[in-house]
Amino acid sequence: HAAPAAQSVAAPRKARPVADVPKSPKPTHQELVDLAERIPTIEDMEQTGIYDVDAHRSPIELSKMAKIMGDLLDHAERDRSFRSEAMWFFDQCAMKEGVIPAVGSVSLFYLRKLAKEEGVEVDLKRYPESFVKASDRLLSAE
C-alpha cells in the first residue's frame, strides 16, 4: 500500500498590519500615503477570520485604526497647517474600495468636520450613501 498523498492547505492570509501614527507632531505626506495603503478592508478582516467572530469585540486591527484616525484628527485640530493632509487621508479612507463601513463613515465624518472648520465644501456624491448618512448622524450629534 502506498501512503496517501499529503494535501496542501493554504494558510489564511494575514491582514496587513496597520502602522502606528508617526510619532512626529506632524506626519509627512509619504507616511500618510503608506498608512492609507494599509487601511483595513472587509476582505482583510474576513481573511484573518476575526471580522465576524464576535460582534461585541472589535478586531485588534480595527481598534488600532480607530486610534490612528483619532490621533490624526487631534493633530489636525492642533496644527492648522496639517489639516489639508489630514483631510486628504480621511478622503482616501472614505473612498477606499471595500473599506470597513465604520472606518469609512468615521473618516467621512472627520473629513466633513475639518472641511467645515476650513470653510471647504465636500462633494458628498463621491462617497457611498451609507457613509454620508452615518456622517450626517455623527455631525448632528455634535
C-alpha positions in Angstrom: 0.0 0.0 0.0 1.2 3.5 -0.9 0.8 6.2 1.7 -1.9 8.7 0.7 -0.5 11.9 -0.8 -0.4 14.8 1.6 -2.8 17.5 0.8 -1.6 21.0 0.9 -3.8 23.5 2.7 -3.2 27.2 2.0 -2.7 29.2 5.2 -5.1 32.0 5.7 -3.8 35.3 4.6 -2.8 37.6 7.4 -4.2 41.2 7.4 -1.6 43.8 6.6 -0.5 45.4 9.9 -1.7 48.9 10.4 1.2 51.1 11.5 1.0 53.4 14.4 0.7 57.1 13.7 4.2 58.5 13.2 5.4 59.9 16.4 6.4 63.3 14.9 4.0 66.1 15.7 3.0 66.3 12.0 3.2 63.1 9.9 4.7 63.5 6.4 2.6 63.1 3.3 4.5 59.9 2.5 3.8 58.5 6.0 0.1 59.2 5.3 0.3 57.6 1.9 1.9 54.5 3.4 -0.8 54.4 6.1 -3.6 54.9 3.6 -2.4 51.8 1.6 -2.9 49.7 4.7 -6.4 50.8 5.7 -8.1 47.5 6.7 -10.8 46.3 4.4 -13.7 43.9 4.9 -11.7 41.4 2.9 -8.7 41.8 5.2 -10.9 41.2 8.2 -12.7 38.2 6.6 -9.4 36.6 5.6 -7.9 36.8 9.1 -11.0 35.1 10.5 -11.7 37.9 13.1 -14.3 40.1 11.3 -17.3 38.1 12.3 -16.0 36.2 15.3 -17.7 38.4 18.0 -19.8 41.4 17.2 -19.1 42.8 20.7 -15.4 42.7 20.3 -13.6 44.9 17.8 -10.8 43.2 15.8 -7.4 44.4 17.0 -6.5 46.0 13.7 -9.9 47.8 13.6 -9.4 49.2 17.1 -5.9 50.3 16.2 -7.2 52.0 13.1 -9.7 53.9 15.2 -6.9 55.2 17.5 -4.8 56.2 14.5 -7.7 58.2 13.0 -8.4 59.9 16.3 -4.7 60.8 16.6 -4.7 62.3 13.1 -7.8 64.3 13.8 -6.1 65.6 17.0 -3.0 66.6 15.1 -5.2 68.4 12.5 -7.2 70.3 15.2 -4.0 71.4 17.0 -2.0 72.2 13.9 -3.9 74.0 11.2 -1.1 73.6 8.7 -1.7 69.8 8.9 -5.4 70.0 8.1 -5.2 69.6 4.3 -3.0 66.5 4.8 -5.5 65.0 7.3 -8.4 65.8 5.0 -6.6 64.0 2.2 -6.1 61.0 4.4 -9.7 60.9 5.6 -10.9 61.2 2.0 -8.7 58.3 1.0 -10.2 56.2 3.8 -13.7 57.0 2.9 -13.1 56.4 -0.8 -11.2 53.1 -0.4 -12.9 50.2 -2.1 -14.0 47.6 0.4 -13.2 49.7 3.4 -14.9 48.6 6.6 -18.0 50.7 6.8 -17.3 52.0 10.3 -13.9 53.2 9.2 -15.3 54.8 6.0 -18.2 56.5 7.9 -16.0 58.0 10.6 -13.4 59.1 8.1 -16.1 61.0 6.2 -17.3 62.5 9.4 -13.7 63.7 10.3 -13.3 65.0 6.8 -16.5 66.9 6.9 -15.7 68.3 10.4 -12.3 69.6 9.3 -13.7 70.9 6.0 -16.4 72.9 7.9 -13.7 74.4 10.1 -11.7 75.3 6.9 -14.8 76.6 5.0 -14.3 74.0 2.4 -17.1 72.1 0.6 -17.1 68.3 0.5 -18.7 66.7 -2.6 -20.8 64.1 -0.9 -21.8 62.5 -4.2 -18.3 60.9 -4.3 -18.9 58.7 -1.2 -21.2 55.8 -0.5 -24.6 56.9 0.6 -24.4 54.9 3.8 -21.2 56.7 4.8 -22.9 60.1 4.1 -25.9 59.2 6.2 -23.8 57.9 9.1 -21.6 61.0 8.9 -24.8 63.2 8.9 -25.8 61.5 12.2 -22.4 62.0 13.7 -22.3 65.6 12.7 -25.8 66.2 14.1 -24.8 64.6 17.4 -22.0 67.1 18.0 
